[in-house]
Amino acid sequence: MKLCKDCKHLGLAGWCQHPKLGINTVTGGPQSARAGQIRGTQVRCADDWTRCGPEAIWFEPKPVTKLSEVLAWLSQK
């Protein structure tokens, strides 16, 4: 099962920041929307093309950091 918490596009406080949402014209940063709306588990979005959907078609896994890399970084401190 693809969970939003494991997606690299999930921002702070459960907001999806997938590039398909567009650019915020005020800040110039990525546009964001509540992850529940994008997945369709809460209120449906107005346009179906702006939805990841229950199938999580926009899902991209977060990069995994190897334990050896973390230990090497910690030993440098």
C-alpha positions in Angstrom: 0.0 0.0 0.0 1.3 3.4 -0.9 1.0 5.8 2.0 1.5 9.6 1.7 3.8 9.6 4.7 6.3 7.6 2.6 6.0 9.9 -0.5 8.8 12.4 -1.2 6.2 15.1 -2.2 4.6 15.2 1.3 5.5 18.5 2.9 4.9 19.9 6.4 1.7 19.2 8.2 0.3 16.8 5.6 0.4 19.0 2.6 1.2 17.5 -0.9 3.6 19.6 -3.0 3.7 17.5 -6.2 4.9 19.5 -9.2 1.7 18.8 -11.1 -0.1 21.1 -8.6 1.8 24.0 -10.2 3.7 27.0 -8.9 2.5 29.4 -6.2 2.3 32.8 -8.0 2.9 34.6 -4.7 5.9 32.8 -3.3 7.3 31.2 -6.4 7.5 27.9 -4.5 5.5 24.8 -5.2 1.7 24.9 -4.9 0.4 22.7 -2.1 -2.9 21.1 -1.2 -4.0 18.8 1.7 -2.8 15.3 1.0 -6.3 13.9 1.9 -7.9 16.0 -0.8 -5.3 15.0 -3.4 -5.7 11.3 -2.6 -9.5 11.7 -2.6 -10.0 10.4 0.9 -11.6 13.6 2.1 -13.2 16.3 -0.1 -12.9 15.7 -3.8 -10.9 18.3 -5.8 -12.7 20.2 -8.5 -10.5 18.8 -11.3 -9.8 15.1 -11.6 -6.5 15.8 -13.3 -5.2 17.4 -10.1 -5.6 14.3 -8.1 -3.2 11.6 -7.1 -6.2 9.4 -6.4 -6.6 6.4 -4.2 -4.2 4.5 -6.6 -1.5 7.0 -5.6 -0.4 7.6 -9.3 1.9 10.5 -8.3 3.6 8.5 -5.5 7.4 8.6 -5.4 9.1 7.0 -2.5 11.3 9.0 -0.2 15.0 8.4 -0.7 16.4 6.0 1.8 19.5 6.8 3.8 21.7 3.9 4.5 22.7 3.3 8.1 26.4 3.2 7.2 26.1 6.7 5.7 24.4 8.1 8.9 27.0 6.5 11.1 29.9 7.9 9.0 28.3 11.4 9.2 27.9 11.1 13.0 31.5 10.0 13.4 32.7 13.2 11.7 31.1 15.4 14.3 
